[in-house]
């Protein structure tokens, strides 16, 4: 597991990454913050960050 990704989770944050089979098991492809490509991440991330700027949404997302 990529240390940069997992450390944020252990610290109570939300990690974002582009899937790489050297660092992640296949199950991680299903996570909403793991993207298939940098282009997909570039398109989705601004909206995701705007949504997560709401404290209840962030807290719910970070705890799941």
N, C-alpha and C positions, 0 to 999 in steps of 0.2 A: 504494500500500500504506500502510496506517495505520502511522505511525511508532511509536506506542505498542506495537503488536502485534509488529512485526518487531524492534524493539530488544531486547526480552526474548529472542527467539530468538538474536540475534547475541551476546548476553551469556551464553548457555548455559542460559537458563531455559525455562520452558514458558508460552506465552501462551494466554490465554483471551479469547474475544470472541463477540459476537453478530454474525452475518453482516449485512453492509451492502454492497449492490452498488456504492456510491460508493467504497468503500475496498478491496474484495477482488475478485479474479477468481472466476468461477464454480467453479473447481476447489477453492477453499477451503471450499466447503460440505461437502466430504467429510471434512475434518479432524475428529478426535474432540474437539478443544477449541474448535471454532467451532460455535456453537449457532444454531438457527433463530430463537429468541426468548429474551427475558429469562426467561420462565417456564420454558422448557426448561433454561436455564442454572441457574436457582435450584434446580431439582429434581435435576439431575445433578451439580452442582459439589461438594457435600459428600462424596458417595461417591468421586468422582474424587480429591479432595484427600486423603482417608483412604488410598486406594490408593497415591497418589504419595508418601506419607509414608515408604514403604519405599525405602531407598537404591538397591537394585538395580533395582527397578521404575522409580524416578525416572530413574536414569541411562540405562536402556534406552529409556525414553520420550523423554527429552530428546535423545538422540543419533539418534533416527529421524526 
